[in-house]
Amino acid sequence: MTIHNLNPAPSSNDDALSALVDGELDDGEAKAALKAVLGNARDRDTYREYCLVGDALRGYHHDTPNLTDRVMSALEREPTLLAPMPARSPRRPALWLAAATVAAITWGLWSAVPREETLAPLAANQPPPAGEAGNIMPYLAAHQDFAQAVVAPSEMRITRVSLAGADQ
Amino acid sequence: MSDREIDLQLVERVRNGDKQAFGLLVDKYRRKLLRLLSRMVRDPDEIEDIAQETFIKAYRALPQFRGDAAFYTWLYRIGVNTAKNYLATRGRAMPTVSDQAMNDDDEPDERLMAKDIGTPESELLSKQVALAVNEAVEALPEELRQAITLREIEGMSYEEIADYMACPIGTVRSRIFRAREAIAAKLRPILGTSEDRRW
């Protein structure tokens, strides 16, 4: 890898490469710049040079410039990777968030609004209207005998039944 | 697209069969990795061998890289393990590297590590580079010097620099680009003398 054979005159694309090194391009620009770096030797050298300038400023002076060539030569003996990264859906978290919000609101409304099932027992505990009480009394009086038959087992009639031929 | 996302893009390209993209990652991180390894291994030839092995191991393990951590954090762990194994097979212990620096799950803090170890030649070249960079930065107009310093040394975003310098983001981008070009022009004669020289 050499960096001294670069064209010293900067091109208009070098400005974009500088911003690429800083991670300051939007997605479309960054993809285009990366494509240029990977497809154009001059842009690739410029990109390398800008990385080097940054490292030099941060004090990373220790370097082996031919290390990249050594690694790339060694990689020629390695199989080419074909393991695409699983697709990342940026909308998925938003969908989960929306679903969770809707569920929370629904649950809140369901809890807050009184429903018929919960009102029914309360209504049953209320004393019947005076008119209804007057109408039901004859009905209860007429069925009182049946009510005693159930609650008083001593009065239940027991009939012994024998099956013909059961002793055979 | 952030720096981390750019690395992820490059990783994705490598995983789709583009080996050249891995070369960019090597160019981007080799100095950082060499600096790390130089704190664990003394011999410069061994450092280079371990660095090369680290990158090859990283390439082979790339299908397992999920992008949960930054690429360099992942590479850092591979580098440390490779160096440890290298030293263990030779019955040597790691030199003074603090546990705090080695076990950090986030961006490793190399400031916590021991002092640089290098050959006299590499130290001389390092001094030449440092001198050239200092001279280049000193020679920059004030607004360019401030912009490149805030970006490269302080790690500020273009937006933060624009706020600080009270100028549009486009101006910041232009100033940083011009500063980079000026510094690169000063470094070219030194770095171009021999591509095999370590600096």
Interface residues (C-beta under 8 A of the other chain):
Chain A: M1 T2 I3 H4 N5 L6 P8 P10 D14 D15 S18 A19 L20 D22 G23 E24 L25 D26 D27 E29 A30 K31 L34 V37 L38 R44 Y47 R48 E49 Y50 C51 L52 V53 G54 D55 A56 L57 R58 G59 Y60 H61 H62 D63 T64 P65 N66 L67 T68 R70 V71 M72 A74 L75 E76 E78 T80 L81 L82 A83 P84 M85
Chain B: M1 S2 D3 R4 E5 I6 Q9 L10 V11 E12 R13 V14 R15 N16 G17 D18 K19 Q20 A21 F22 G23 L24 V26 D27 K28 R30 R31 K32 L34 R35 S38 E48 A51 Q52 F55 I56 Y59 R60 L62 P63 R66 G67 D116 G118 S122 L125 S126 V129 A130 V133 V137 I148 T149 R151 E152 I153 S157 Y158 R173 S174 I176 F177 R180 E181 I183 A184 A185 L187 R188 P189 L191 G192 T193 E195 D196 R197 R198 W199
